[in-house]
Amino acid sequence: MEDLMIRIELDPVNDKIVNFPVRNNSGDGNDIKNVKALVIGTNGEYRTVDTDEMEKIMIALGTKSLAKSLSDDYVMMYSAESIINAEFTRYLVGSVLVMKIGKDSKFKDLTDFDIDMMRTFFEMNLVTLTYGREKFDAYPLEYEDVA
């Protein structure tokens, strides 16, 4: 049996399952100047980024970027290449770029409270998947009706 390999280096452009045999179709969180976004990995690690790095990540994601709302105030972006398909759900394995959006549709500076909220919204949805003897956390992107 081939080994499952996951790369999470808190880089939403490149973080993903590197080797998934049956593939269907670091930071420490310290505050930095000009905190505009948070990068969170499905492995539980996270780091903050400034406006310049946020823009570089968004440009690098380019046409392979997808977005999903975490709540009324927070949105996450991630690479389509970080998605795996399971029986009834698509999962994200890797990292995401999470931003706070104001009522004026502009990105807002993050407070410590925002960072805690974004991490909570993201991490409370993580599920543990198993491939052979390997276990890893993944973020479910959608649930399909099975009835």
Protein Blocks (a to p, Z undefined) as FASTA:
>chain_A
ZZdddddehiaklgccfbdfkaghiaehiacehiabdcddfkopacdddfklmmmmmmmn
mmmbccddfbfkbccdddfklpccdfkbccdedddddddddfkopacdddfklmmmmmmm
mmmmpccddehjbccddddfbdcdfZZ
